[in-house]
Amino acid sequence: MSSQDIPEENLPAESGAAHGAVGVADEHNPFADPGLPPHEHRIQDIDERAAKRSERTVALLFTVSMLATLGFIASYVWIPNDKSIFIWPLGHISAMNFALGLTLGVALFCIGAGAVHWARTLMSDAEIADERHPIEASPEVRAKVHADFKQGAKESAIGRRPLIRNTLLGALTLVPFSGLFLLRDLGSLPHEKLRHTLWAKGKRLVNMNTNQPLRPEDIATGSLTFAKPDGLEENNEDFQNEIAKAALMIVRLQPDNIKDKRELEWSHQGIVAYSKICTHVGCPISLYEQQTHHVLCPCHQSTFDLSDGARVIFGPAGHALPQLRIGVDSEGYLQALGDFEEPVGPAFWERG
């Protein structure tokens, strides 16, 4: 059906007689404005039944979006997070992840598709040409807006009704906090877990490679040795979490080469123990330069000076490596004299 088949009285009125000023190109004006082409009515503009069909289509898309959102919530609540399903050709995947992705994708797609269909079939599609004008409002318009605002505030009696005003502000302030409770599903708060490790007074230093306790004579000058707390075994359920905080690197320096006074006090016969975890993003440090006493993180090249309190001398790390105070026990084995005095690894939001 075209606009020629519809009686003139059924056609919608044009918003303007002209679609823009039309010019004719000539030698004096080679870039004349050709104007806009004649406006062609859509089927929804001339047939109310077609408009109703478009309206129902848009409503259906929005309804499907609502149902998909409810499906997202139901999937999150009722599907176990350890359940897997087989989806060809993806193979075995998490049932919850698949359901959440599918329902959320459908919900967002239907909202977008409904909005696009609404705009293309039911909203006005008339093209209007207008001259450029300043975006800033004129002084008269600004003055009127200010006057209207003051008049509206006066008529609302918000200044004379402090109880209403204060309770309204309180309600608007508290509403956003309801969304903060959703963040708890990201996991429990760390509390003090990131501030403490398995190191404690009397805990022996165990070689990571041989799994044997270390004596001072086992540490050669210029060598780099990695250690863990006594009792932490790889078959422990929480081994990865604990070693990520307690991993230690041990270096023997000449006492005269140690520049930092506290570092010298916390060492034993020139043996210093520092956290192996880089203070940038938590990568394990494994490169040691014997002559300069520098250790290098291989991830982003943060460099620390082990002869000067393990301070940062290059790279993106934010602070020095924490040092562990060490000594020897009655049997001559190296032992910790306490835990690290500051959290190991990169900074975190709870860190004071």
C-alpha positions as CSV (number, residue, x, y, z in Angstrom):
1,M,0.0,0.0,0.0
2,S,1.4,3.4,-1.0
3,S,0.4,6.9,-0.1
4,Q,-1.3,7.2,-3.5
5,D,-3.8,4.6,-2.5
6,I,-4.9,6.5,0.7
7,P,-7.4,9.3,0.6
8,E,-5.9,12.8,1.1
9,E,-7.7,13.3,4.4
10,N,-6.1,10.2,5.9
11,L,-2.6,11.3,5.3
12,P,-0.7,12.9,8.2
13,A,-0.1,16.6,8.0
14,E,3.3,17.8,7.0
15,S,5.3,19.6,9.6
16,G,6.3,22.3,7.0
17,A,5.6,23.2,3.4
18,A,9.2,23.1,2.4
19,H,12.0,20.7,3.3
20,G,14.7,23.3,3.2
21,A,15.7,26.1,0.9
22,V,16.4,24.8,-2.6
23,G,19.1,26.5,-4.7
24,V,20.2,26.1,-8.2
25,A,23.9,25.6,-9.0
26,D,25.4,28.0,-11.4
27,E,28.8,29.6,-12.0
28,H,28.4,32.0,-9.1
29,N,27.1,29.3,-6.7
30,P,28.4,25.9,-7.7
31,F,27.6,24.3,-4.3
32,A,23.9,25.3,-4.0
33,D,21.8,23.5,-1.4
34,P,19.8,20.9,-3.3
35,G,17.2,20.7,-0.5
36,L,15.7,17.5,0.9
37,P,13.9,14.9,-1.2
38,P,10.1,14.7,-0.8
39,H,9.0,13.0,2.4
40,E,7.6,9.5,1.8
41,H,5.1,8.2,4.4
42,R,5.7,4.9,6.1
43,I,2.9,2.3,6.1
44,Q,2.5,2.9,9.9
45,D,1.9,6.6,9.1
46,I,-1.1,5.9,6.8
47,D,-2.5,2.6,8.2
48,E,-3.4,2.5,11.9
49,R,-3.6,-1.3,11.8
50,A,0.1,-1.4,10.7
51,A,0.9,1.0,13.5
52,K,-0.9,-1.3,16.0
53,R,1.2,-4.2,14.7
54,S,4.4,-2.3,15.3
55,E,3.2,-1.3,18.7
56,R,2.5,-4.9,19.6
57,T,5.9,-5.9,18.3
58,V,7.7,-3.4,20.4
59,A,5.7,-4.4,23.4
60,L,6.4,-8.1,22.8
61,L,10.2,-7.3,22.6
62,F,10.1,-5.4,25.9
63,T,8.0,-8.2,27.5
64,V,10.5,-10.8,26.3
65,S,13.3,-8.7,27.9
66,M,11.4,-8.6,31.2
67,L,11.0,-12.4,31.1
68,A,14.7,-12.9,30.3
69,T,15.6,-10.6,33.2
70,L,13.5,-12.8,35.5
71,G,15.2,-15.8,34.0
72,F,18.6,-14.3,34.8
73,I,17.6,-13.8,38.4
74,A,16.1,-17.3,38.6
75,S,19.3,-18.8,37.1
76,Y,21.5,-17.0,39.6
77,V,19.4,-18.2,42.5
78,W,18.6,-21.8,41.6
79,I,21.3,-23.2,39.3
80,P,24.2,-24.6,41.4
81,N,27.5,-22.9,40.5
82,D,29.2,-26.3,40.1
83,K,26.7,-27.8,37.7
84,S,28.0,-28.3,34.1
85,I,26.2,-29.1,30.9
86,F,27.2,-30.2,27.4
87,I,26.6,-27.7,24.7
88,W,27.7,-28.5,21.2
89,P,30.2,-27.3,19.9
90,L,31.3,-25.6,23.1
91,G,31.6,-28.9,25.1
92,H,31.1,-29.0,28.9
93,I,30.5,-25.6,30.3
94,S,29.1,-24.1,33.5
95,A,25.3,-24.3,33.4
96,M,25.0,-21.1,35.5
97,N,27.4,-19.1,33.3
98,F,25.6,-20.3,30.1
99,A,22.1,-19.4,31.5
100,L,23.3,-16.0,32.9
101,G,24.9,-15.1,29.6
102,L,22.0,-16.3,27.5
103,T,19.3,-14.6,29.5
104,L,21.2,-11.3,30.0
105,G,22.0,-11.2,26.3
106,V,18.4,-11.8,25.3
107,A,17.2,-9.1,27.8
108,L,19.6,-6.5,26.5
109,F,19.1,-7.4,22.8
110,C,15.3,-7.2,23.1
111,I,15.5,-3.8,24.8
112,G,17.7,-2.5,22.0
113,A,15.7,-4.1,19.2
114,G,12.4,-2.8,20.6
115,A,13.8,0.7,20.9
116,V,15.1,0.6,17.3
117,H,11.8,-0.8,16.0
118,W,9.9,1.9,17.9
119,A,12.0,4.7,16.5
120,R,11.9,3.4,12.9
121,T,8.2,2.7,12.7
122,L,6.3,4.8,15.2
123,M,8.3,7.9,16.0
124,S,8.3,10.8,13.7
125,D,10.7,10.5,10.8
126,A,10.3,13.9,9.3
127,E,13.6,15.6,8.4
128,I,13.8,19.2,9.4
129,A,16.4,21.7,8.1
130,D,17.4,24.5,10.5
131,E,20.0,27.1,10.5
132,R,23.0,26.9,12.8
133,H,22.5,28.9,16.0
134,P,24.4,29.2,19.3
135,I,23.7,26.4,21.8
136,E,23.8,28.9,24.7
137,A,20.4,30.2,25.7
138,S,19.7,33.9,25.4
139,P,19.8,36.0,28.6
140,E,16.0,36.3,28.4
141,V,15.6,32.6,28.4
142,R,18.1,32.1,31.3
143,A,16.4,34.7,33.3
144,K,13.0,33.1,32.7
145,V,14.3,29.6,33.7
146,H,15.7,31.0,36.9
147,A,12.5,32.8,37.7
148,D,10.5,29.7,37.0
149,F,12.7,27.6,39.2
150,K,12.4,30.0,42.1
151,Q,8.7,30.2,41.6
152,G,8.4,26.4,41.5
153,A,10.5,26.1,44.7
154,K,8.3,28.7,46.4
155,E,5.1,26.9,45.3
156,S,6.4,23.6,46.5
157,A,6.9,25.0,50.0
158,I,10.1,23.0,50.3
159,G,11.7,25.8,52.1
160,R,8.8,26.1,54.6
161,R,8.5,22.3,55.1
162,P,11.8,21.2,56.5
163,L,10.4,17.8,57.6
164,I,9.5,16.9,54.0
165,R,12.8,18.4,52.6
166,N,15.0,16.5,55.1
167,T,13.2,13.2,54.7
168,L,13.3,13.5,50.9
169,L,17.0,14.1,51.0
170,G,17.5,11.2,53.3
171,A,15.5,8.9,51.1
172,L,17.4,9.9,48.0
173,T,20.7,9.5,49.8
174,L,20.0,6.1,51.2
175,V,18.5,4.5,48.0
176,P,21.9,4.1,46.2
177,F,23.2,2.2,49.2
178,S,20.9,-0.7,48.5
179,G,23.0,-1.5,45.5
180,L,26.1,-1.9,47.7
181,F,24.6,-5.1,49.2
182,L,24.8,-6.7,45.7
183,L,28.6,-6.3,45.9
184,R,28.7,-9.0,48.7
185,D,28.2,-11.6,46.0
186,L,31.7,-10.7,44.7
187,G,33.1,-12.5,47.8
188,S,33.7,-12.0,51.5
189,L,35.7,-9.0,52.6
190,P,39.4,-9.8,53.2
191,H,39.3,-8.2,56.7
192,E,42.8,-9.1,58.2
193,K,43.6,-12.0,55.9
194,L,45.9,-9.9,53.7
195,R,47.8,-8.4,56.6
196,H,49.0,-11.7,58.1
197,T,51.0,-14.7,56.8
198,L,52.0,-18.1,58.3
199,W,55.3,-16.6,59.5
200,A,55.4,-16.3,63.3
201,K,58.1,-16.3,66.0
202,G,59.9,-19.6,66.0
203,K,58.8,-20.7,62.6
204,R,61.7,-22.3,60.7
205,L,62.7,-21.3,57.2
206,V,62.4,-24.3,54.9
207,N,64.1,-24.5,51.5
208,M,61.5,-24.5,48.7
209,N,63.5,-26.9,46.5
210,T,64.8,-29.5,49.1
211,N,62.0,-29.1,51.6
212,Q,64.6,-29.1,54.4
213,P,65.1,-26.5,57.2
214,L,67.9,-24.0,56.4
215,R,71.0,-23.3,58.5
216,P,73.1,-20.1,58.1
217,E,75.9,-22.1,56.4
218,D,73.5,-23.3,53.7
219,I,73.2,-19.7,52.4
220,A,76.2,-18.8,50.2
221,T,77.2,-15.2,49.7
222,G,75.7,-13.9,46.5
223,S,73.2,-16.7,46.1
224,L,69.4,-16.4,46.0
225,T,67.4,-19.0,48.0
226,F,63.6,-19.3,48.2
227,A,62.0,-20.4,51.4
228,K,58.6,-21.2,52.9
229,P,57.3,-21.6,56.5
230,D,57.8,-24.9,58.2
231,G,54.7,-27.0,58.0
232,L,53.4,-25.6,54.7
233,E,53.1,-28.5,52.3
234,E,52.0,-28.5,48.7
235,N,49.3,-31.0,49.4
236,N,47.7,-28.6,51.9
237,E,44.3,-27.4,50.7
238,D,45.2,-23.7,51.2
239,F,48.7,-24.0,49.9
240,Q,48.3,-21.6,47.0
241,N,46.7,-18.9,49.1
242,E,49.3,-19.2,51.9
243,I,52.4,-19.4,49.7
244,A,51.2,-16.3,47.8
245,K,51.7,-14.4,51.0
246,A,54.5,-16.2,52.7
247,A,57.0,-16.9,49.8
248,L,60.4,-15.7,50.9
249,M,63.7,-15.0,49.2
250,I,66.9,-15.1,51.2
251,V,70.2,-13.5,50.2
252,R,73.5,-13.4,52.1
253,L,75.3,-10.0,51.9
254,Q,78.4,-8.7,53.4
255,P,77.3,-6.8,56.5
256,D,79.4,-3.8,55.4
257,N,77.3,-3.7,52.2
258,I,74.0,-3.3,54.0
259,K,73.1,0.4,54.0
260,D,69.8,0.3,55.9
261,K,70.1,0.2,59.7
262,R,66.9,-1.7,60.3
263,E,67.7,-4.2,57.6
264,L,71.1,-4.9,59.3
265,E,69.3,-5.4,62.7
266,W,66.8,-7.8,61.2
267,S,69.4,-9.9,59.4
268,H,71.5,-12.7,60.8
269,Q,75.2,-12.6,59.8
270,G,74.4,-10.7,56.7
271,I,71.5,-13.0,55.7
272,V,68.4,-11.0,54.8
273,A,64.9,-12.3,54.2
274,Y,62.4,-10.4,52.0
275,S,59.0,-11.2,50.6
276,K,59.2,-12.7,47.2
277,I,56.0,-11.1,46.1
278,C,56.4,-7.9,44.0
279,T,54.6,-4.9,45.4
280,H,53.3,-3.9,41.9
281,V,50.8,-6.6,40.9
282,G,52.0,-9.6,43.0
283,C,54.3,-11.4,40.5
284,P,57.0,-13.7,42.1
285,I,60.5,-12.1,42.0
286,S,63.1,-14.5,40.7
287,L,66.0,-12.5,39.2
288,Y,69.0,-11.4,41.3
289,E,72.0,-9.4,40.3
290,Q,74.9,-10.4,42.5
291,Q,77.2,-7.4,42.1
292,T,74.5,-4.6,42.6
293,H,72.3,-6.6,45.0
294,H,69.3,-5.7,42.9
295,V,66.3,-8.1,42.4
296,L,64.1,-7.7,39.4
297,C,60.5,-8.7,38.9
298,P,60.2,-10.3,35.4
299,C,56.6,-9.1,34.8
300,H,57.1,-5.3,34.6
301,Q,60.8,-4.9,35.5
302,S,60.3,-3.4,39.0
303,T,63.7,-3.3,40.6
304,F,64.5,-3.4,44.3
305,D,67.8,-2.8,46.1
306,L,68.3,-5.5,48.7
307,S,71.2,-3.7,50.3
308,D,69.1,-0.7,51.0
309,G,65.8,-1.9,52.6
310,A,64.6,-3.4,49.3
311,R,63.5,0.1,48.2
312,V,62.2,0.6,44.7
313,I,64.8,2.0,42.3
314,F,63.0,1.4,39.0
315,G,59.6,0.3,37.7
316,P,56.0,0.7,38.6
317,A,56.1,-0.9,42.1
318,G,54.7,1.4,44.7
319,H,56.7,0.5,47.8
320,A,59.6,-1.5,49.1
321,L,59.5,-5.3,49.7
322,P,58.6,-6.2,53.3
323,Q,61.5,-7.7,55.3
324,L,61.1,-10.6,57.7
325,R,63.1,-10.5,60.9
326,I,65.2,-13.7,61.3
327,G,67.5,-15.4,63.7
328,V,68.6,-18.9,64.7
329,D,67.0,-21.4,67.1
330,S,68.7,-23.6,69.7
331,E,69.5,-26.2,67.0
332,G,71.1,-23.7,64.7
333,Y,68.3,-23.4,62.1
334,L,67.1,-20.2,60.7
335,Q,63.8,-19.1,62.1
336,A,61.4,-16.2,61.9
337,L,61.2,-13.8,64.8
338,G,57.7,-12.7,63.9
339,D,55.5,-12.0,61.0
340,F,56.0,-9.3,58.4
341,E,55.2,-5.9,59.9
342,E,53.3,-4.7,56.8
343,P,51.1,-6.5,54.2
344,V,53.0,-8.3,51.5
345,G,52.3,-7.7,47.8
346,P,50.5,-4.9,46.0
347,A,48.5,-2.3,47.9
348,F,44.8,-2.9,48.4
349,W,41.8,-0.7,49.3
350,E,41.7,-1.8,52.9
351,R,45.3,-1.1,53.6
352,G,45.8,1.8,55.9
